[in-house]
């Protein structure tokens, strides 16, 4: 089979140059019988493709009928064909045909837009285990993204507890110059949302609400299953994983956050962002004046628990033992747990303070007794 251009060349060689079939075949590098055949044709005839038969052809009317009556899945259609129609073909051609009868629906949604200072979004991400002293712990990443400027703050932690969650908020606001947005959009994290039934108002975590009131922002819970509502922070988490963490050799957890700060300042916030087509740092210069100032006194993010000192005057937290003065052995004490330290109180009196340890099974002998 030749194409239309070759057909025209064959007839041009005959009518314009007066060549015979053998000469035309030699000039165009074709077989002489092919040239002879097409010289006899008054017009070009493209190849007529033969309709291919399929093992599914005898069953297509039945499939139509089933799909009109029910929203069967492809697997259900395939099973019924096997059981009732003696079909012996594969599932792939069934899947392809069902798509022509019932094309997949693409969900439609609106992309949310925000003005300067209006909103930020927060979320957690997870990464693989990293070395922490003599042990390994799974790495978590906290991301806050300002929705207008797309200015990004990321902090790495070794847990996703409430004290870590609130401390990361405080550190993010400090990164933005102690500036706070009007509202904070959160996914249905337990630290922020206790429950959120579709169609009903969310039940917010009282501790997070108290924190929000202290800093002057409103908590907005995303609707369940609405990924478009938290696009800035979801893309931010993905960007951290692909651009910062991917291929990063983490020798110890202590090195991660300093490296992340350099990355935020030299890469993440000075790149041209894909949605805004501007650098986050440039849009933040416009947004910063609209964000309101944070409080002078930080919120006390500590987790507060009652613990009893052991006879060997130790209190236990997260598999580690921390000492208290010997006279408090056996007494009920108050333990305040911060991301970076633990403080032990007897009523209102601070009796011991220790750096928080993330290694396993450590025994801390000497407490620090200076103020919190």
Secondary structure, DSSP 4 states (H G I P E B T S, - for coil): ---HHHHHHHHHHHHTT---HHHHHHHHT--HHHHHHHHT-SS-----PPPPP-TTGGGHHHHHHHHHH----HHHHHHHHHHHS---S-HHHHHHHHHHHSPPPPPP-PPP---TTSEEEEEEEEEEEEEETTEEEEEEEEEEEETTT--EEEEEES---HHHHHHHHHHHHHHTTSEE-SEEEE-S-TTTEEE--TTS--EE-HHHHHHHHHHT-EEEEPPTT-GGGGHHHHHHHHHIIIIIITT---S-GGGHHHHHHHHIIIIITTSB-TTTSSBHHHHHHHHTTTSEEPPSSPP---EEEEEE--TTSEEEETTEEEE--GGGTT-EEEEEE-SSEEEEEETTEEEEEEE---SSS-EE---B-S--
